[in-house]
């Protein structure tokens, strides 16, 4: 056997060993991919009901938010009405105070003056009697 023939045989053996190693690695990759596919299917089976539940709860949350917005708008209108009524009452009380304060003060002054006069008259009537 010549050196060239020995090199060809050695190269063929090394190629066979390389192909065998490549086949082993590819088989391992194939097994890993099959296991990964099983896990993905399992994950999908577990998450489908969760996604369905999430979608239904999202619809319920949207409905609740819409109702809350409606209630908030209604409350805003009620609050605006209350502020308008409060403003009208403040204005009305100012007018009533302005209109009634002078006559009430005068009436109280007349009553106080009359009471003092009656006291003095009684004192003088007691002293003279």
ZIKAMO-V654288 format. One line per field, one symbol per residue. ss: DSSP state (@ for helix, = for strand, . for the rest). A space follows every 10 residues. Layout:
ss=???
//
This chain:
ss=..@@@@@@@@ @@@@@@@@@@ @@@@@@@@@@ @@@@@@@@@@ @@@@@@@@@@ @@@@@@@@@@ @@@@@@@@@@ @@@@@@@@@@ @@@@@@@@@@ @@@@@@@@@@ @@@@@@@@@@ @@@@@@@@@@ @@@@@@@@.
//
